[in-house]
Amino acid sequence: MTHDTRHDDTFVLGGQALESRLFIGTGKYGTDALIPAVADASGSQVITVALRRVDLGNPKGNVLAHIPAHMRLLPNTSGARTVDEAVRIARLARAAGCGDWIKIEIISDSRYLLPDGYATARATEILAAEGFTVLPYMNPDLYVARDLENAGAAAIMPLGAPIGTNRGLRTREMIGILIEEMSLPIVVDAGIGKPSEACDAMEMGAAACLVNTAIASAGDPVAMARAFGEAVRAGRCAFLARAGRVLDGRAEASSPLTGFLGGQA
């Protein structure tokens, strides 16, 4: 009997059990009305939203009105350029009823939108001490990752490529080092453009992938969300199955080369 490992592979993050390892976003859709269908097709249980897009005085007149009630909100500090700004946004999100999960983004570089590792670690330390489940967005740098772990991060979110570019896993080797060296879950975030790239990240051993632009900018966002959900599941199953060895410099038959036709080669 074939054993289906997916039933034994719940991802626990911040005390919450997740069946899906695909996180999705809320930005860049032609209309926010697409979000419920995208969420359903993807199977995702976690969705990130920039607090700056939320009108706290009108909860029904903003993006929150389109997020399915069963999904775990992951507010992000998009737009923060300093530690103080990120911490303030996180506290506002919790006070507004968005929960205690927070994705830290601190970006002062306006051209490449690369995260500030030092400031991210400092904000993580402050917010983790206040009881937040902190998921920091980062460059895939081992030393920064260790600082984030020491600061109390629940997971780390290295970029695959610059945010919003759909360029794929340009930082694949560095992410592989993080997967190998870190005990924290690795959630690959930013730059993934195709389901095959999300599958690749999961085959490597990433705990999850966050995908926004590649879904929102697709010709059919709902179909693309479904494709990403299936790709993440396939990659995770492949990782758990453990790939066979790779041979260099020679070939090896998959069936015996002797015993043909009653023993005659």
C-alpha positions as CSV (number, residue, x, y, z in Angstrom):
1,M,0.0,0.0,0.0
2,T,1.3,3.5,-0.9
3,H,1.8,5.7,2.1
4,D,0.7,9.3,1.7
5,T,3.1,11.4,3.7
6,R,1.0,14.5,3.4
7,H,-1.3,13.3,6.1
8,D,1.6,13.2,8.6
9,D,3.1,16.5,7.6
10,T,1.3,19.3,9.4
11,F,3.3,22.5,9.5
12,V,3.1,24.1,13.0
13,L,4.0,27.8,13.1
14,G,3.4,30.2,15.9
15,G,1.3,27.5,17.6
16,Q,-1.0,27.1,14.6
17,A,-1.2,23.9,12.6
18,L,-1.2,24.5,8.9
19,E,-2.1,21.9,6.2
20,S,-1.0,24.2,3.4
21,R,2.6,25.4,3.0
22,L,1.7,28.1,0.4
23,F,1.2,31.6,1.8
24,I,-0.4,34.2,-0.5
25,G,-0.7,37.9,-0.6
26,T,-3.3,40.6,-1.3
27,G,-1.4,43.1,-3.5
28,K,-1.4,43.9,-7.2
29,Y,-4.8,42.3,-8.1
30,G,-6.9,44.1,-10.6
31,T,-9.7,43.9,-8.1
32,D,-9.7,42.8,-4.5
33,A,-12.8,40.9,-5.3
34,L,-10.6,38.2,-6.8
35,I,-9.0,37.4,-3.4
36,P,-11.6,34.9,-2.1
37,A,-11.4,32.8,-5.3
38,V,-7.6,32.9,-5.3
39,A,-7.5,31.8,-1.7
40,D,-9.9,29.0,-2.3
41,A,-8.0,27.7,-5.4
42,S,-4.6,27.9,-3.7
43,G,-5.7,26.1,-0.6
44,S,-3.6,28.6,1.4
45,Q,-4.4,29.3,5.1
46,V,-2.1,32.3,5.5
47,I,-2.4,35.6,3.8
48,T,-0.3,38.7,4.1
49,V,-1.6,42.2,3.9
50,A,0.1,45.6,4.2
51,L,-1.4,47.6,7.0
52,R,-1.1,50.8,5.0
53,R,-3.8,49.3,2.7
54,V,-6.2,48.9,5.6
55,D,-8.6,51.7,6.5
56,L,-8.9,51.1,10.2
57,G,-11.9,53.4,10.4
58,N,-13.8,51.5,7.8
59,P,-13.2,47.7,8.2
60,K,-15.7,46.8,5.4
61,G,-14.4,49.3,2.9
62,N,-10.9,47.8,2.5
63,V,-9.0,44.7,1.5
64,L,-9.8,43.0,4.8
65,A,-13.4,42.7,3.7
66,H,-12.3,40.3,0.9
67,I,-10.1,37.9,3.0
68,P,-11.9,34.7,4.0
69,A,-12.6,34.4,7.7
70,H,-10.8,31.1,8.1
71,M,-7.4,32.5,6.9
72,R,-4.6,33.5,9.3
73,L,-3.7,37.2,8.8
74,L,-0.1,38.0,8.4
75,P,0.1,41.8,8.5
76,N,3.3,43.2,7.1
77,T,5.2,46.4,7.7
78,S,5.6,47.3,4.1
79,G,6.6,50.9,3.8
80,A,8.7,50.9,7.0
81,R,12.1,52.4,6.6
82,T,13.3,52.2,10.3
83,V,13.0,50.0,13.3
84,D,10.6,52.5,15.0
85,E,8.3,52.6,12.0
86,A,8.1,48.8,11.7
87,V,7.4,48.4,15.5
88,R,4.7,51.0,15.4
89,I,3.0,49.4,12.4
90,A,3.1,46.0,14.1
91,R,1.5,47.4,17.3
92,L,-1.2,49.1,15.2
93,A,-2.0,45.9,13.4
94,R,-2.5,44.0,16.7
95,A,-4.5,46.9,18.2
96,A,-6.7,46.8,15.1
97,G,-7.6,43.1,15.6
98,C,-5.2,41.7,13.0
99,G,-3.7,39.2,15.5
100,D,-0.2,38.8,16.7
101,W,1.6,37.5,13.6
102,I,3.7,40.0,11.8
103,K,5.9,40.0,8.8
104,I,8.7,42.4,9.3
105,E,9.8,44.4,6.2
106,I,12.3,47.2,6.7
107,I,13.5,48.6,3.4
108,S,15.3,51.9,3.0
109,D,16.7,51.0,-0.4
110,S,14.2,52.4,-2.9
111,R,15.8,51.0,-6.0
112,Y,16.3,47.3,-5.3
113,L,14.0,47.1,-2.3
114,L,16.4,45.0,-0.4
115,P,15.8,44.5,3.4
116,D,18.0,46.0,6.1
117,G,19.3,43.0,8.1
118,Y,20.4,44.9,11.2
119,A,17.2,46.9,11.5
120,T,15.1,43.8,10.9
121,A,16.9,41.9,13.7
122,R,16.4,44.8,16.1
123,A,12.7,45.1,15.3
124,T,12.3,41.3,15.6
125,E,13.9,41.4,19.1
126,I,11.5,44.1,20.3
127,L,8.3,42.5,18.9
128,A,9.2,38.9,19.9
129,A,9.6,40.2,23.4
130,E,6.1,41.6,23.2
131,G,4.6,38.3,22.2
132,F,4.4,38.7,18.5
133,T,5.0,35.7,16.2
134,V,7.6,37.4,14.0
135,L,8.4,36.4,10.4
136,P,11.2,38.6,9.1
137,Y,11.8,39.2,5.4
138,M,15.5,39.1,4.7
139,N,18.4,38.6,2.3
140,P,19.5,35.0,2.4
141,D,22.6,35.7,4.6
142,L,23.5,33.1,7.2
143,Y,24.8,35.6,9.8
144,V,21.6,37.7,9.5
145,A,19.6,34.5,9.8
146,R,21.4,33.6,13.1
147,D,20.8,37.1,14.4
148,L,17.1,36.8,13.6
149,E,16.9,33.4,15.4
150,N,18.6,34.9,18.5
151,A,16.2,37.8,18.3
152,G,13.2,35.4,18.6
153,A,12.0,35.0,15.1
154,A,9.5,32.2,14.6
155,A,10.7,31.6,11.0
156,I,12.8,33.4,8.5
157,M,11.7,34.6,5.0
158,P,14.7,34.9,2.6
159,L,14.0,36.4,-0.8
160,G,14.4,34.2,-3.9
161,A,14.9,37.3,-6.1
162,P,14.2,41.1,-5.6
163,I,10.6,41.6,-4.6
164,G,8.0,41.8,-7.3
165,T,10.4,40.7,-10.1
166,N,9.1,37.1,-10.9
167,R,12.8,36.2,-11.6
168,G,12.7,32.9,-9.7
169,L,15.2,31.4,-7.3
170,R,18.2,33.6,-8.1
171,T,19.5,33.0,-4.6
172,R,19.0,29.3,-4.6
173,E,22.5,28.3,-3.3
174,M,22.2,30.8,-0.4
175,I,18.8,29.5,0.5
176,G,20.1,26.0,0.4
177,I,22.7,27.0,3.0
178,L,20.0,28.4,5.3
179,I,18.0,25.2,5.0
180,E,21.0,23.2,5.8
181,E,22.3,25.3,8.7
182,M,19.2,26.8,10.4
183,S,16.8,25.1,12.8
184,L,14.1,27.7,12.1
185,P,11.6,27.1,9.3
186,I,12.6,28.7,6.0
187,V,9.7,30.4,4.1
188,V,10.9,31.5,0.7
189,D,9.5,34.9,-0.1
190,A,9.7,37.3,-3.0
191,G,10.8,36.8,-6.6
192,I,9.3,33.4,-7.3
193,G,7.6,33.6,-10.7
194,K,6.5,30.1,-11.7
195,P,5.0,27.1,-9.9
196,S,8.1,25.0,-10.9
197,E,10.3,27.4,-8.9
198,A,8.1,27.1,-5.8
199,C,8.3,23.3,-6.3
200,D,12.1,23.5,-6.5
201,A,12.3,25.5,-3.3
202,M,10.1,22.9,-1.5
203,E,12.2,20.0,-2.9
204,M,15.2,21.7,-1.4
205,G,13.6,21.6,2.0
206,A,12.0,25.0,2.4
207,A,9.1,24.8,5.0
208,A,6.8,27.0,2.9
209,C,6.7,29.6,0.1
210,L,4.9,33.0,0.0
211,V,3.8,34.0,-3.5
212,N,2.0,37.2,-4.4
213,T,3.1,38.9,-7.6
214,A,3.3,35.7,-9.7
215,I,-0.3,34.9,-8.9
216,A,-1.7,38.4,-9.0
217,S,0.0,39.3,-12.3
218,A,-0.9,36.1,-14.1
219,G,-3.4,36.1,-17.0
220,D,-5.7,33.9,-14.8
221,P,-4.8,34.5,-11.2
222,V,-7.3,31.8,-9.9
223,A,-5.8,29.1,-12.1
224,M,-2.3,30.2,-11.3
225,A,-3.1,30.1,-7.5
226,R,-4.3,26.5,-8.0
227,A,-1.1,25.7,-9.9
228,F,1.1,27.1,-7.1
229,G,-0.8,25.1,-4.5
230,E,-0.3,21.9,-6.4
231,A,3.4,22.7,-7.0
232,V,4.1,23.4,-3.3
233,R,2.4,20.1,-2.4
234,A,4.4,18.2,-5.0
235,G,7.7,19.7,-3.9
236,R,7.1,18.9,-0.3
237,C,6.1,15.3,-1.1
238,A,9.3,15.0,-3.2
239,F,11.4,16.3,-0.3
240,L,9.9,13.8,2.1
241,A,10.3,11.0,-0.4
242,R,14.1,11.8,-0.7
243,A,15.4,11.9,-4.2
244,G,17.6,9.1,-5.5
245,R,21.3,9.4,-6.1
246,V,22.8,11.3,-9.0
247,L,25.4,9.5,-11.1
248,D,28.1,11.5,-12.8
249,G,30.2,10.3,-15.8
250,R,28.3,7.1,-16.5
251,A,24.9,5.6,-17.0
252,E,23.2,2.7,-15.2
253,A,20.4,0.5,-16.6
254,S,17.2,0.5,-14.7
255,S,16.7,-3.2,-15.7
256,P,19.2,-6.1,-15.7
257,L,21.4,-6.4,-18.8
258,T,21.6,-10.2,-18.5
259,G,19.1,-13.0,-18.7
260,F,17.5,-12.0,-22.0
261,L,15.4,-14.6,-23.8
262,G,15.9,-17.5,-21.4
263,G,19.4,-16.7,-20.2
264,Q,21.0,-15.7,-23.5
265,A,22.5,-12.3,-23.7
